[in-house]
Each structure stands twice: as C-alpha cells, then as structure tokens.
C-alpha cells in the first residue's frame, strides 16, 4: 500500500498533548505567549531593517530574510499545536500531514542554509573588507535567499515523497505535537536500510553540509582576526560574529541531534521536548540575541517604536 492507494482522508492521531483540562490551558497560554513574542520580535526586526536606511546592508538584508523565514516556519506548526491543545480529537489527515511536513522541513532547511549564507557574508566582510561592497551586492543577496528557499523545498519534497510512498501500519498514533520526520517514519511498515540512508542523506544536505560551510567560514574568520594587531579591531570583528555564532550553535545543535542519528535511538519524550526548543526556542531567541548584542538594531528598534507611538498619538 503506497501513497496512491492510501486514502487521503486517512487520519493520524497526535498522542503527545496533555489530557487534563488544567494542563491544556497552561500549555495553551504558555505557547500563545511565546508565539506572540516570536511574531513581535521578528516583525519588529523586519520593520526596523526596512524603515532604517542605515540598515540597508547585506548583513541586515539577510537577517531580515531570516526573520521572515522564521515567521512562516513557526506559522506552519504553532497555530496547529494551539488548536490541537484545546481540541478533543487531535487528528490530521494524511494529506494535511504531508503538507505540513513539506512546509516545516522546507522552511527549516531554508533557515539552515540562510545561516550558512550569513556566515559567508561575515567571512567576506572581515577577510575581504575592501571587496565586500563589490562581492555582496543586493542582487547576489536576493539570489542566495531565493536559492536557500528553493533548495530547502526541493529537499523537503524529496523527503516527504519518500516517507509517504511507504506503507503505513495499522497504528496511526503519532507520538508528537505535529508531523515531523522521525515520529512519522516510525509509523511505516518498511524500515529498510535504503529508506533510512535516503533520509540520512537528505538530513546531511540540509544540516551537516551548511554547518560545514559555517565551520570553514569561521575558521578563516578566526585566522584573519588573530592577524589583526589592534585589540579594539579584534574585539569589533568578534562582536560582529558572536550573535550569529550563538544562533548557529543553538539551531544546529538541536537539528543534528534530532535528524542525524539512527532510528534506534529515537526517544518520543526527549524528542517532544527537543522539538519545542527548535520550533519555539530558536525563533524566540534569534531576535533577542541579535537585538541585545547589536547596538545598531537596538537603536533602530527604538526609533521605529518611537515613530509608532507618536503616530498613534497624532491619530488620537
């Protein structure tokens, strides 16, 4: 039985949600608060970059693109999690599950590729400062962002097509909050090494390969920085990379543990907690890290908020 002859109306049941009403309310309120903060933080960053002329640089263009991707990335699963938390029947159709996985994996992969592009931007800025404006043009930045999203969705479609081409067993209970690769793969009746190898290759291309590019970029950046004689120059160079490096370690640490490991080490409870970290924690911390450690972004956000407040006062 494959995707062709499996009914598109077949339903999966999510088993990870709390069943007690008090716990459901607490989970709903907690996730709603975090989601509101994620949307607010990322929208403010996009608004500040768009409205402030001094932030119209490649680095901030890529940061704004990352924020936009994370807005859609969280919107793929978080509203669904909130709705299921308060519902009696926490189900999703076969087609709905496949669609959710396409967007979740595609945008998550695009997020990883964008972090690699941002590392390349810092590499060019620090190692080739004079050629930086000539290399990192607006057209190149736009093309790289489009390429990140396109490659992410190509890998996602390949992965989802592979999974949903397999026959599913009679059990339709997903031990997770949403449709993700490891818990859905456990529902398939076929566990051949070929399918596991294909999933590992897709994960390597989306996670390990960009991380390798980031590691090489930062190795070259470190060598260049150590060659700077001025202490203030070294500190300024490190400060431009520290925020991005913190985000990279958080994002890739979670993703590597989740997707680049054998199926035998799958643990539903641990993976449910980990999924909340990279689904909610990383998009929440990204705006905070970039804002708190970047004086230009902080200043721009203050000016944007001041404009909004004054515009509201003038309207009243």
RANORGI-V244457 format. One record per residue. N is the residue number from 1. RES is the residue in one small letter. PSI is psi as a letter, one per 20 degrees, with the letter a starting at -180 (none if undefined). Layout:
BEGIN
[[N RES PSI] [N RES PSI]]
END
This chain:
BEGIN
[[1 x p] [2 x a] [3 x h] [4 x g] [5 x j] [6 x p] [7 x p] [8 x i] [9 x j] [10 x p] [11 x q] [12 x q] [13 x p] [14 x p] [15 x i] [16 x i] [17 x q] [18 x q] [19 x h] [20 x p] [21 x h] [22 x g] [23 x h] [24 x g] [25 x g] [26 x g] [27 x g] [28 x g] [29 x g] [30 x g] [31 x h] [32 x g] [33 x g] [34 x g] [35 x h] [36 x g] [37 x h] [38 x g] [39 x g] [40 x g] [41 x g] [42 x h] [43 x h] [44 x h] [45 x g] [46 x g] [47 x g] [48 x g] [49 x h] [50 x h] [51 x h] [52 x o] [53 x h] [54 x i] [55 x j] [56 x m] [57 x r] [58 x g] [59 x g] [60 x h] [61 x g] [62 x h] [63 x g] [64 x h] [65 x h] [66 x g] [67 x g] [68 x g] [69 x g] [70 x h] [71 x g] [72 x h] [73 x g] [74 x h] [75 x i] [76 x h] [77 x h] [78 x g] [79 x h] [80 x g] [81 x g] [82 x g] [83 x g] [84 x h] [85 x h] [86 x i] [87 x q] [88 x g] [89 x o] [90 x m] [91 x r] [92 x q] [93 x r] [94 x g] [95 x g] [96 x h] [97 x g] [98 x g] [99 x g] [100 x g] [101 x h] [102 x g] [103 x h] [104 x g] [105 x g] [106 x g] [107 x h] [108 x g] [109 x g] [110 x h] [111 x g] [112 x g] [113 x h] [114 x h] [115 x h] [116 x g] [117 x h] [118 x h] [119 x h] [120 x h] [121 x g] [122 x h] [123 x g] [124 x g] [125 x h] [126 x h] [127 x h] [128 x m] [129 x h] [130 x h] [131 x i] [132 x g] [133 x h] [134 x h] [135 x g] [136 x m] [137 x r] [138 x h] [139 x g] [140 x g] [141 x g] [142 x g] [143 x h] [144 x h] [145 x g] [146 x g] [147 x g] [148 x g] [149 x g] [150 x g] [151 x h] [152 x g] [153 x h] [154 x g] [155 x h] [156 x g] [157 x h] [158 x g] [159 x g] [160 x g] [161 x h] [162 x g] [163 x g] [164 x i] [165 x i] [166 x q] [167 x p] [168 x q] [169 x r] [170 x h] [171 x p] [172 x k] [173 x o] [174 x o] [175 x m] [176 x r] [177 x i] [178 x r] [179 x o] [180 x r] [181 x g] [182 x g] [183 x h] [184 x h] [185 x h] [186 x i] [187 x i] [188 x q] [189 x i] [190 x p] [191 x l] [192 x q] [193 x h] [194 x g] [195 x g] [196 x h] [197 x g] [198 x g] [199 x h] [200 x h] [201 x g] [202 x g] [203 x h] [204 x g] [205 x h] [206 x h] [207 x g] [208 x g] [209 x g] [210 x h] [211 x h] [212 x g] [213 x g] [214 x g] [215 x g] [216 x g] [217 x g] [218 x h] [219 x g] [220 x h] [221 x g] [222 x g] [223 x h] [224 x g] [225 x g] [226 x h] [227 x i] [228 x p] [229 x h] [230 x p] [231 x g] [232 x h] [233 x g] [234 x g] [235 x g] [236 x h] [237 x g] [238 x h] [239 x h] [240 x i] [241 x h] [242 x g] [243 x g] [244 x h] [245 x h] [246 x g] [247 x g] [248 x g] [249 x g] [250 x g] [251 x g] [252 x h] [253 x g] [254 x g] [255 x h] [256 x g] [257 x h] [258 x g] [259 x h] [260 x m] [261 x q] [262 x q] [263 x h] [264 x h] [265 x j] [266 x p] [267 x o] [268 x g] [269 x g] [270 x h] [271 x h] [272 x g] [273 x g] [274 x h] [275 x h] [276 x h] [277 x g] [278 x i] [279 x h] [280 x g] [281 x g] [282 x g] [283 x h] [284 x g] [285 x h] [286 x g] [287 x h] [288 x g] [289 x g] [290 x h] [291 x g] [292 x h] [293 x j] [294 x o] [295 x h] [296 x g] [297 x g] [298 x g] [299 x g] [300 x g] [301 x h] [302 x g] [303 x h] [304 x g] [305 x h] [306 x g] [307 x g] [308 x g] [309 x g] [310 x h] [311 x h] [312 x g] [313 x h] [314 x h] [315 x h] [316 x none]]
END
